[in-house]
Amino acid sequence: MDRSRLRAALGPILVLLGLWIALVPFTRPLPGGADFQLESTPRVGCRSPLLGAFSDDRPTGTAYTTPRPMKGDPTVEVEVPCGSRARFRLGLGVVILAGGALAHRRSPVP
């Protein structure tokens, strides 16, 4: 495959990937115990990195206080900070977006 054709195809893909990383809301694992399930980890949802990077995004979730919890065990509300992860995702998304825009700009029009 010709380098110019590869760059022309890679540019829009990187732009879309950068936008997805910078704009789509994400989840964080919930610290503490949860109902024991092999297929899932308890998670709490964070806002979009674009919003979370500039505001105090701290969602809360209910976690068990005992290991290997069962229904009826004591729970506690846990606050998960999302700000640092949001800033990282926003920065990474902007860098990938800029790389894709640059690759698309430098590719010759067929």
Long-range contacts (C-beta under 8 A, 24 or more apart in sequence): 4-107, 4-108, 5-110, 7-103, 7-104, 7-106, 7-107, 8-104, 8-107, 8-108, 8-110, 10-100, 10-103, 11-100, 11-101, 11-102, 11-103, 11-104, 11-105, 11-107, 12-100, 12-104, 13-100, 14-96, 14-97, 14-99, 14-100, 14-103, 15-97, 15-100, 15-101, 15-104, 16-100, 17-96, 17-100, 18-93, 18-94, 18-95, 18-96, 18-97, 18-98, 18-99, 18-100, 19-93, 19-97, 20-93, 21-49, 21-89, 21-92, 21-93, 21-96, 22-49, 22-50, 22-89, 22-90, 22-92, 22-93, 22-94, 22-97, 23-48, 23-49, 23-50, 23-93, 24-48, 24-49, 26-82, 26-85, 26-89, 28-80, 28-82, 28-85, 30-61, 30-63, 30-78, 30-80, 31-63, 31-78, 31-80, 32-63, 32-64, 32-65, 32-76, 32-78, 33-63, 33-64, 33-65, 33-66, 33-67, 33-68, 33-69, 33-73, 34-63, 34-64, 34-69, 35-64, 35-69, 35-71, 36-68, 36-69, 44-80, 46-80, 46-82, 46-85, 46-86, 47-82, 47-86, 48-86, 49-85, 49-86, 49-87, 49-89, 49-90, 49-93, 50-90, 51-86, 52-82, 52-83, 52-85, 52-86, 52-87, 53-83, 53-86, 53-87, 53-89, 53-90, 55-83, 56-83, 57-81, 57-82, 57-83, 57-86, 58-82, 58-83
